[in-house]
Amino acid sequence: MAKKLQENIKIDAELCTGCGRCSEVCPVDAIEGEEGKPQSVNVAKCVMCGQCVQICSAYDSPFEQYATSRSQRLKERNMPIVKEPLFAAYYHGDFFKVKKRLADKKQFSMVQCAPAVRVSLAEEFGMPLGSLVPGKMVAALKRLGFTRVYDTNFAADLTIMEEGSELVKRITEGGSLPMFTSCCPAWVKFVENEYPELIDHLSSCKSPQQMAGSMFKTYGASVDGVDAREVYSVAIMPCTCKKFEANRPEMKSSGYQDVDAVLTTRELAYLIKEAAIDFNALPEESFDKPLGMYSGAGTIFGVTGGVMEAAIRTAYELITKEPIENVNVTSVRGEQGVRKVTLDTGALKLKTVVVSGLKNVIPILEDIQRGKADFHFMEVMTCPAGCISGGGQPKMLLPVDGRKAYENRKSSTYQHDEEQRYRKSHENPEIQDIYQKFLGEPLGHKSHKLLHTHYKPSR
């Protein structure tokens, strides 16, 4: 079972030209093979980030004859019939699984949407790169038949409540420091694979995807008066590793698998197209409540530095008991490999590090092992610009388009942050309400059971 979960990313040897572009972008050197010959994925090393899928340019040409037919190839990938080229590097989809469940009108389905999807989905329908379309995305999901359309951003706010409290507790009462963010499943898997002795540094918080799934089948089910076993929980994600994360055996704190299926941004676009929904003509509609309300802090999780900035907005006020002077913590923004920022809270100088790309984190991890780390908190994102450049996002064929897409998606993300009435996670009224009515307090017994987990060495 474990091996099967790790074989989500594959390279079609019949289509691969051995150009080596995939091995150049692989952060963990998991692509193997001789130059000019078909490459393969080393399953034990792969963290399923999907960057090889994004960069691959070898495809099935209509002018070539192959032993494998196009229909067979689509079946192997769990893809619907599409007009687009099929590239050598690919991931297994969940299109048909979700479509079948949505066809059951008795199904009580709940769907969540990651922050990075709303700034990229429209590109699949010809809109400009980085178009911000949360309202149209909600309208499309409702027309596809989802009963409740909630938001991963709500759970991102929840993550900050738990993770910020965990950081303060480790600093004031003792615990493994520096503390690592645990939102990126590829990063977590990298630590489990390559640095198991540092697992205790990972925050015990689940990722927002898994927190949302747990809330859907507990609090969300009670709000609608349905049994948790009747809830079908789907996540729309920019990330290919999220499929692996959702299927981890420990992700069942609701009593059932917290997230039943994960669709990438591209797979959601397939569903919308097959249903003949005119995406561009859709009206703007709102996420359902209570699990669909979010702050600006929740939405910036989609970009490098976003988790750190969201955490600082809340941690500063937890430590100082005073409002942060400027909610825009621009010093942690940007995609440079390593960015170090010290936040002066008066009683404490909070030392933070933001890392973009796994190869950039290795020297820091080596320093930690040698006892030379002098900071409290580290955010790590596996993909170049954060989740907005994830492996499940719309594919950019030209490098210049990729750079433009990342820049526009990032700009739209910060625009969305500034449009929100509340910009700090702890000020989200629905977050305050769920702690009062259901969870109790951050790091309390119930929140620990539902929102935290543990990680273990994979070797």
C-alpha positions in Angstrom: 0.0 0.0 0.0 2.7 2.4 1.0 4.7 1.8 -2.2 1.5 2.3 -4.3 0.9 5.7 -2.7 4.4 6.7 -3.6 4.1 5.8 -7.3 1.9 8.8 -8.1 4.5 10.4 -10.4 5.6 8.4 -13.5 7.5 8.9 -16.7 6.2 7.2 -19.9 9.3 5.5 -21.3 7.7 5.4 -24.8 7.4 9.2 -25.0 10.5 10.2 -23.0 13.4 11.5 -25.1 15.9 11.6 -22.3 16.4 15.4 -22.6 17.2 15.7 -18.9 15.0 18.7 -18.2 13.1 16.8 -15.5 16.2 15.8 -13.6 17.4 19.4 -13.6 14.3 20.6 -11.7 13.9 17.6 -9.5 14.8 18.8 -5.9 15.7 15.4 -4.6 17.6 13.8 -7.6 14.9 11.2 -8.0 15.0 11.1 -11.8 17.4 8.4 -13.1 18.6 7.3 -16.5 21.3 7.7 -19.1 21.3 10.9 -21.2 19.3 10.5 -24.4 17.5 7.5 -23.1 14.1 7.2 -21.2 14.2 8.3 -17.6 12.5 6.7 -14.6 11.5 7.9 -11.1 13.2 6.5 -8.1 10.1 6.0 -5.9 12.1 5.8 -2.6 13.5 9.3 -3.2 10.6 11.0 -5.0 8.6 13.6 -2.9 5.9 13.8 -5.6 6.1 17.6 -6.0 5.3 17.2 -9.7 7.9 19.8 -11.0 9.0 17.1 -13.5 5.4 17.1 -14.8 5.4 20.8 -15.2 8.7 21.0 -17.1 8.3 18.0 -19.4 8.1 18.9 -23.1 8.2 15.4 -24.7 4.7 14.5 -25.9 2.7 12.1 -28.1 2.9 13.4 -31.6 0.1 12.8 -34.0 2.8 12.2 -36.7 4.3 9.3 -34.8 3.3 5.7 -34.4 3.4 4.2 -30.9 2.9 0.7 -29.5 0.5 2.3 -26.9 -2.6 3.9 -28.2 -3.7 7.4 -27.0 -6.8 5.8 -25.4 -4.7 3.3 -23.5 -2.4 6.1 -22.3 -5.4 8.2 -21.1 -6.7 5.1 -19.2 -3.3 4.6 -17.5 -3.3 8.2 -16.3 -7.0 8.2 -15.2 -7.6 11.1 -17.5 -10.8 11.9 -19.5 -10.6 12.4 -23.2 -8.8 15.7 -23.8 -7.5 17.5 -26.8 -4.2 18.5 -25.2 -0.9 16.7 -25.8 0.0 13.9 -23.4 3.5 14.5 -22.0 6.0 11.8 -20.9 6.0 12.9 -17.2 2.6 12.6 -15.6 0.6 11.9 -12.4 -2.3 9.6 -11.8 -5.6 11.4 -11.6 -8.8 11.0 -9.5 -11.2 12.5 -12.2 -13.4 9.4 -12.6 -13.6 8.6 -8.9 -14.9 12.0 -8.1 -17.2 12.2 -11.1 -18.8 8.9 -10.2 -19.5 10.1 -6.6 -21.0 13.4 -7.8 -23.4 11.5 -10.1 -25.0 10.0 -6.9 -27.6 12.6 -6.1 -27.9 11.2 -2.5 -24.3 12.0 -1.9 -23.6 14.7 0.7 -20.3 16.1 -0.6 -18.1 18.8 0.8 -15.3 20.4 -1.2 -12.4 22.7 -0.2 -10.3 24.9 -2.5 -6.7 25.7 -1.9 -5.7 29.4 -2.0 -3.5 28.9 -5.1 -6.3 27.4 -7.2 -8.3 30.6 -7.4 -5.4 32.5 -9.1 -4.7 29.8 -11.8 -7.9 27.9 -12.7 -9.2 30.6 -15.1 -6.0 30.1 -17.2 -7.5 26.8 -18.3 -10.4 28.8 -19.8 -8.4 31.3 -21.8 -8.4 34.1 -19.2 -5.2 36.1 -18.5 -2.4 34.5 -16.4 -3.1 34.9 -12.7 -6.8 35.9 -13.0 -8.4 36.0 -9.6 -11.7 34.1 -9.8 -12.8 32.8 -6.3 -16.5 33.6 -7.1 -16.6 31.8 -10.5 -14.8 28.8 -9.0 -17.5 28.5 -6.3 -20.2 28.8 -8.9 -18.6 26.1 -11.0 -18.3 23.7 -8.0 -22.0 24.2 -7.1 -23.0 23.5 -10.7 -20.9 20.3 -10.6 -23.1 19.1 -7.7 -21.1 19.6 -4.6 -23.4 20.0 -1.6 -21.2 22.4 0.4 -18.4 24.5 -1.1 -16.0 25.4 1.7 -12.5 26.8 1.7 -9.0 25.5 2.6 -8.3 29.2 3.5 -10.5 28.7 6.6 -8.3 25.8 7.7 -5.2 27.9 6.9 -6.5 30.3 9.5 -7.0 27.3 11.8 -3.4 26.2 11.2 -2.1 29.6 12.2 -4.0 29.4 15.5 -2.5 26.0 16.3 0.9 26.5 14.8 1.4 30.0 16.3 0.4 28.7 19.7 2.7 25.7 19.3 5.7 28.0 18.4 5.0 30.2 21.4 4.8 27.2 23.7 8.1 25.7 22.4 9.8 29.1 22.9 8.4 29.8 26.4 8.1 26.2 27.8 10.7 24.3 25.9 10.6 22.1 22.8 12.5 21.3 19.7 13.7 24.6 18.0 13.8 25.7 15.4 10.3 24.7 14.6 9.6 23.7 10.9 6.3 24.4 9.1 4.4 21.2 8.1 2.0 22.6 5.5 4.0 21.3 2.5 3.6 17.5 2.2 6.6 17.1 -0.1 8.8 18.9 2.5 7.5 16.7 5.3 8.2 13.6 3.2 11.7 14.9 2.5 12.4 15.2 6.2 11.0 11.7 6.8 13.2 10.3 4.0 16.4 12.2 4.4 16.6 13.8 7.9 14.5 11.5 10.2 16.5 12.6 13.2 15.0 16.1 12.7 11.3 15.0 12.7 10.7 16.5 16.1 11.4 19.9 14.6 8.3 19.6 12.4 5.2 21.3 13.7 2.7 18.6 14.8 0.0 20.6 13.0 -1.7 18.9 10.1 -1.7 20.8 6.8 -4.7 23.0 6.1 -6.0 20.4 3.7 -6.1 17.7 6.4 -7.4 20.1 9.1 -10.3 21.0 6.7 -11.1 17.3 6.1 -11.2 16.6 9.8 -13.5 19.6 10.4 -15.8 18.6 7.5 -16.5 15.1 9.0 -16.9 16.4 12.6 -18.1 20.0 13.0 -19.3 20.4 9.4 -21.3 17.2 9.6 -23.0 18.3 12.8 -23.9 21.7 11.4 -25.8 19.9 8.6 -27.1 17.1 10.8 -25.5 14.3 8.8 -23.5 11.4 9.9 -19.8 11.7 9.1 -19.9 8.4 7.2 -22.2 10.1 4.7 -19.9 12.9 3.9 -17.7 12.7 0.8 -14.8 15.0 1.3 -12.9 16.4 -1.8 -9.9 18.8 -1.9 -9.0 20.9 -5.0 -5.3 21.4 -4.8 -2.4 22.9 -6.9 -0.1 20.1 -5.6 0.4 16.5 -6.8 1.8 15.4 -3.4 -1.5 16.3 -1.7 -3.0 13.0 -3.1 -0.3 11.1 -1.2 -0.9 13.2 2.0 -4.7 12.6 1.9 -4.1 8.8 1.8 -1.6 8.6 4.7 -3.0 6.1 7.1 -2.8 8.4 10.1 -5.1 11.0 8.5 -8.3 9.5 10.0 -8.9 11.6 13.2 -12.5 12.2 12.3 -13.0 8.4 12.5 -13.0 8.1 8.7 -10.5 9.1 6.0 -10.6 12.8 6.5 -10.1 13.6 2.8 -11.6 11.1 0.3 -10.2 12.4 -2.9 -7.9 15.2 -4.2 -8.2 16.8 -7.6 -5.5 19.1 -9.0 -6.4 22.4 -10.6 -6.1 20.8 -14.0 -8.4 17.9 -13.1 -11.1 20.4 -11.8 -10.8 22.2 -15.2 -11.5 18.8 -16.9 -14.6 18.3 -14.8 -15.9 21.8 -15.7 -15.2 21.4 -19.4 -16.8 17.9 -19.6 -19.9 19.2 -17.9 -20.1 21.9 -20.6 -20.1 24.7 -18.0 -19.3 28.1 -19.5 -16.8 29.2 -16.9 -16.2 32.7 -18.2 -20.0 33.5 -18.1 -20.5 32.2 -14.5 -21.6 34.7 -11.9 -19.6 35.4 -8.7 -20.9 33.3 -5.8 -19.8 33.0 -2.2 -18.3 30.1 -0.2 -20.7 28.4 2.2 -20.4 29.1 6.0 -19.2 28.4 8.6 -16.1 26.6 7.1 -15.8 28.9 4.1 -14.9 32.3 5.8 -11.3 33.3 5.8 -8.9 36.1 6.5 -6.2 37.6 4.2 -3.6 35.6 6.2 -5.3 32.4 5.1 -5.1 33.2 1.4 -1.3 34.1 1.4 -0.5 30.5 2.3 -0.3 30.0 -1.5 3.0 31.9 -2.0 6.5 31.5 -0.6 6.8 33.4 2.6 3.0 33.4 3.1 2.8 30.9 5.9 5.5 32.8 7.7 3.8 36.2 7.2 0.5 34.8 8.4 2.1 33.3 11.4 4.0 36.5 12.3 0.7 38.5 12.1 -0.7 36.3 14.9 2.4 35.3 16.8 3.4 39.0 17.3 0.1 39.7 18.9 0.1 36.5 21.0 3.6 37.4 22.4 3.2 41.2 22.8 -0.6 41.5 23.5 -0.5 44.5 21.2 -1.6 45.0 17.5 1.1 44.6 14.9 2.2 48.0 13.5 2.0 47.0 9.8 0.1 43.9 8.8 2.1 43.7 5.5 5.3 41.9 6.6 7.0 42.4 3.2 10.4 41.4 4.6 9.5 37.7 4.3 8.1 38.0 0.8 9.9 36.9 -2.4 11.3 33.7 -3.9 15.0 33.9 -3.1 16.4 30.6 -1.9 16.9 31.6 1.7 15.5 34.7 3.5 16.3 35.4 7.1 14.2 37.9 9.1 14.3 38.9 12.7 11.1 40.3 14.2 11.5 42.5 17.3 8.7 41.8 19.7 10.3 43.7 22.6 10.7 40.8 25.0 11.9 38.5 22.3 13.7 38.8 19.0 11.9 36.2 16.9 14.4 34.9 14.4 12.8 33.3 11.3 14.0 31.7 8.0 12.0 31.3 4.8 13.3 28.7 2.3 12.2 28.2 -1.3 13.3 24.9 -2.8 14.5 21.7 -1.0 18.1 22.0 -2.2 18.3 25.4 -0.5 17.3 23.9 2.9 20.0 21.2 3.0 22.8 23.5 4.3 20.5 24.8 7.0 19.5 21.3 8.1 23.2 20.4 8.2 23.8 23.4 10.5 21.0 22.3 12.8 22.6 18.9 13.1 25.9 20.5 14.0 24.1 22.7 16.6 24.8 25.9 14.7 21.2 27.0 14.1 20.3 30.3 15.7 16.7 30.9 14.9 13.2 29.9 16.1 11.0 29.2 13.1 11.5 28.0 9.5 9.0 27.9 6.6 9.9 25.6 3.7 8.1 25.3 0.4 9.2 22.7 -2.1 8.0 24.4 -5.3 9.8 27.5 -6.7 7.3 30.2 -5.9 5.2 28.2 -3.4 1.9 26.5 -4.1 1.1 28.8 -7.0 3.8 26.9 -9.0 2.7 23.5 -7.9 2.9 20.4 -10.0 -0.9 20.2 -10.5 -1.3 23.8 -11.8 -2.0 24.7 -15.4 1.1 23.7 -17.5 3.2 26.4 -19.0 4.9 25.3 -22.2 7.3 28.2 -22.5 9.6 29.3 -19.7 8.7 33.0 -20.3 5.0 32.1 -19.7 5.9 30.2 -16.5 7.7 33.2 -15.1 4.8 35.6 -16.0 2.2 33.1 -14.6 4.0 32.9 -11.3 4.4 36.7 -11.0 0.7 37.3 -11.9 -0.6 34.6 -9.5 1.5 36.0 -6.7 0.2 39.5 -7.4 -3.4 38.3 -7.4 -2.8 36.4 -4.1 -1.7 39.6 -2.3 -4.5 41.5 -3.9 -6.9 39.0 -2.5 -5.3 39.4 0.9 -5.8 43.1 0.8 -9.5 42.7 -0.2 -10.4 40.8 2.9 -12.2 42.5 5.8 -10.1 40.5 8.3 -6.4 40.0 7.6 -5.2 38.1 10.7 -6.3 34.6 11.3 -7.2 35.1 15.0 -9.6 37.9 13.9 -11.7 35.7 11.7 -15.1 35.6 13.4 -15.8 32.0 12.3 -12.5 30.9 13.7 -13.3 32.5 17.0 -16.7 30.9 16.9 -15.5 27.3 16.2 -13.1 27.5 19.2 -15.9 28.7 21.4 -18.5 26.2 20.3 -16.4 23.1 19.4 -12.7 23.0 19.7 -12.2 24.7 23.0 -8.7 26.3 22.9 -5.7 26.1 20.6 -3.5 23.0 21.6 -6.4 21.8 23.8 -7.5 18.2 24.0 -10.0 18.3 21.1 -7.9 20.5 18.8 -4.9 18.2 19.4 -6.9 15.1 18.5 -8.4 16.6 15.3 -5.8 19.0 14.1 -2.4 17.5 15.0 -0.6 14.4 13.9 2.8 12.7 14.1 5.4 11.9 11.5 7.8 9.0 11.3 11.0 8.0 9.6 10.5 6.3 6.2 13.8 4.4 6.4 
